[in-house]
């Protein structure tokens, strides 16, 4: 088992992201945005710079948090956008020694929605193409229970993986997303457990119908229970924090200050380590 985190939630620059993980005593991070740009889209020059800085610090990249098939790319978007993203990401993942890249499965188009059967068929078709690329490239697509056809329910996630039927498609389970989608996090987790390769730690609760993100263990995401269950079953993969406290990318919420972003991230990490320690002590 190892700790990681979606590092741009600590700060925009790679230097700040490294510093936050060093403060926590962690040697892995999940790359999503660097200087405000998704890492799959940054220049080769910046990619090399990030690699050199992480290597000099002895740090690894557990996952690329790509924008492939995410909330900003509806099912009607050009499929080549994601094909190009993945083609650019794979050699970078090889260089960084990164096994996983996070993907979603295409939300329906809110402006020009297509029928559910069409949406399902097209989402599966596109993910099958990407999974074949991943398989050929020796990396793993981790489908997040978030925006997209496969995130509508645990059943949808299982159907997606079953229909694609690729060893290069697994699940990154996010503990907080079921809460914001009106689902039960524990039930969702149990249903997709067999395909989980990686875990995002987030927590939230609904207050008057509005999503409120919380520190881990303070919401309705069943974080302590899920972590304890995973460890008891022998899970030895990554736990990657995604606080969504000072800033939330998909809603456009920005932090009040760089210090607020950094401090909330590192505090979240410390609290999560305590949850893990308690789970390990209980099972000892």
Beta strands, then each sheet from edge to edge (+ up, - down):
strand 1: 2-5
strand 2: 28-31
strand 3: 33-34
strand 4: 37-38
strand 5: 60-65
strand 6: 100-105
strand 7: 140-148
strand 8: 169-174
strand 9: 196-201
strand 10: 204-207
strand 11: 210-213
strand 12: 238-241
sheet 1: 1+ 12+ 9+ 8+ 7+ 6+ 5+ 2+
sheet 2: 3+ 4-
sheet 3: 10+ 11-
end
